[in-house]
Amino acid sequence: MKIAIFHNYMDNIGGAEIVGLTLARELKADFYSTNIDTEKIKLMGFEDIKLKSIGEVPINPPWRQQLALWRFRLLNLKEKYDFYIIDGDWAMSGAFNHKPNLWYVHSPIREIWDLYGYIRKNTVPLWQRGIFDIWVHYNRYLNRKYTKHVGKIACNSLNTQRRVKKYLNRDAIVINPPIETKDFHYKSNGDYWLSVNRLITHKRVDIQLKAFSKLPSEKLIIVGSYEVSAKHFEEYAAYIKKLKPDNVEIVHWADKQKMVDLYANCKGFITTSHEEDFGMTPIEAMASGKPVIAPNEGGYKETIVDGQTGVLIDDIDVDKLVNAVKEVGKDPGRYKNACQIRAKRYDTKEFIKKIKRIVSEGDNKR
């Protein structure tokens, strides 16, 4: 069976992009996107994937998202493949011309749905909010329209499943994203904490920085890149740099081996993302035998067992994060076995087995 995978853009590699690349590898599928950073993809261990660009898009929103949407809407690969998997929110318009298909949802487009109010308040300048509202309402219309061309929907968590039903009125089955648990291992509970996230507002990295300014005897390494587009992202980057205390190191890029080493030797893992869809990095941390400190919200509630594989914080703030770091840091090694057992639930083999079942069912209906 010939399979094609669609994903928005591949020039900033995070969890969603790794899911798409994993699908391509395991299903021997071709991969279509817009912007492609081949070197980064190779460094993440996916040099064997066939990636094809359907045309580049700008780096600045909203032109980036809008042009990606239209490029996938106008794409026509009919009869070239037996099945199509859409792994991306703005690539979902590709369902219009390509059936049978499966949409694997990391989340319905967050800036027009669940994060609309948060982004409007925190990143959109006052004078642009009217324009932003028009853009949001237009894309909500398109999002619902193209959803009608989707055959089956799978999603990464119960949290995302609820969003799909609420915003798009579609049912979705939950298939947790793949983690190559065999690639991660425990070496030691070292002298630093680890955080892995894009440096954008809803990841709330500022809470981490403020907390560690109150923990001068602790060290934090943050792996993540800034957005390189638009003035408000530049302002946020300046804000982060101003907040950063001396005991926090920001690493803007790390290849797969470096990431494995960082997980293997950290004391524990910290994440502060607002209503995270699922969260793959905490699973990677647990596969490395490391406790996770996270907000008690979103997908984290599904994966982290409070008191056993880490700590979930209600209404997270700076002081609560400080207290959690102190508490978990007393004996981080005690979480090791529970973390590694928990992580195995999310292994790639289980993910691919469930995806193959859906693909087979869809192909039989041709």
Secondary structure, 3 states (H helix, E strand, C coil): CCEEEECCCECCCCHHHHHHHHHHHHHCCEEEECCECHHHHHHCCCCCCCEEECCCCCCCCCHHHHHHHHHHHHCCCCCCCCEEEECCCHHHHHHHCCCCEEEEECCCCCCCCCCHHHHHHHCCCHHHHHHHHHHHHHHHHHHHHHHCCCCEEEECCHHHHHHHHHHHCCCCEECCCCECHHHCCCCCCCCCEEEECCECHHHCHHHHHHHHHCCCCCCEEEECCECCCCHHHHHHHHHHHHHCCCCEEEECCCCHHHHHHHHHHCCEEECCCCCCCCCCHHHHHHHCCCCEEEECCCCHHHHCCECCCEEEECCCCHHHHHHHHHHHHCCHHHHHHHHHHHHHHHEHHHHHHHHHHHHHHHHHCC
